Amino acid sequence: MSRSGFPAGNAEFEAFVRASGADLLRFGHVLTLERHAAEDLAQETLIRVGLAWPRIRRDGNPLGYAHRTMVNVFLNRRRRAVDLPVERLPDAGREDPSLAAVDSAAATRQVLAGLPPKQRAAIALRYFADLPDEEIGRLLGCTPQTVRSQVSRGLAALRRRLAAER
Amino acid sequence: MPDDPESLLAADWELPLTEEFVAGVRRGVRRRRLVRRAAAAGSAAVVALVAALVLTGSDTTTAVVPPATAPVGSPLGGFEVGYVPSGVRAETRDGSFSCAVTAGMRECRQPGPGVPAATLLQRRYDRDSGAAWMWITVLRPLPVPGGDSATMARQLVDWLTIGTSSVSTFDAPAGRARLVAARGSEVTVYSIVLTTADGIVVSITGNGALPAAELTAVARGIRR
């Protein structure tokens, strides 16, 4: 066993976890919109990456592999689960200017929560994982044109909602 | 108003990378390697031992008898929760929602005026480690004039069991319960949908690590 606590020879994996963990937690947060679920998703993703680490290391793009794994785990779980709402979001304050940032954040979450999981994943992959549309399409099983259309519709919904907030 | 996507999506998505999180990854990788090695060794005894040590509580058939104790926490939507698995605690705040109820519904939509709806009260239970673990949701139909709760209860149950297969049914103190399974390539997630005589639906669902026997014990512990 290495000093890190990971199995011997996996110091590189530990370094990867520490270097990319925050990024994956953030990405998972955008997908799930819920802290505990994001932590659960990121942990499951990193465990799978850890199990396949020798191969992934050879391929040279572990973060890309982790993003793909996370999206697959997220979509598979969503397919299995009924879309019960999990959190009541706060009503938007309209008079206190100091709450504007909070309102925008809540509105963003509400709009993202209202999107189908694939559409939300497309937005997350485009803007939080910086993947090109072709790669997003391969991941989500659709064409790049569909990716662009899904992202565009999602952002339009967000713009409408934020405009209504103001 | 900002128009670029980065500004539109500017919410606080950052979560701290804690030592506990890193330790969880470490444990998870180690445990699954153990399981894989045990399975590869082909020894049933080794598999059983590792499974017992590592995946404690994953048996879906072993009955868990809820202890006769005081209710765990405050009532949820008029129901006492008499048993929860060891090591989980309820979130301090319950969720509350309203959904339009229709035949073939696939998601929770805000009900409009004059539309049959249901109120949902939901309590989340987390493990001590912080991982989300179990949810109990009480769905109470609010029929419009001329509607009936029984039909709405069936529609709610249909919604809750989309994509699952039925495992068993049993009578619980609060009503008739159905254990269902959503089988994935690696994980099977169990849920229980309980319907009371007056059409209230209680959903109990866990994450992939919560065994069916524990969910069944939770269902048997729910009383009015």
Interface residues (C-beta under 8 A of the other chain):
Chain A: S4 G5 F6 P7 N10 F13 E14 V17 R18 G21 A22 L25 R26 G28 H29 V30 E34 R35 H36 A37 A38 E39 D40 A42 Q43 E44 L46 I47 G50 L51 N76 R77 R79 R80 A81 V82 D83 L84 P85 V86 E87 R88 S104 A105 T108 R109 I123 R126 Y127 F128 L155 L158 R159 L162 A163 R166
Chain B: M1 D3 P5 E6 L8 L9 A10 A11 D12 W13 E14 L15 P16 L17 F21 V22 A23 G24 V25 R26 G28 V29 R30 R32 R33 R36 G95 S96 F97 C99 R106 E107 C108 L120 Q122 R124 D126 G130 A131 A132 W135 T137 W159 L160 T161 I162 G163 T164 A182 G184 S185 V189 S203 T205 N207
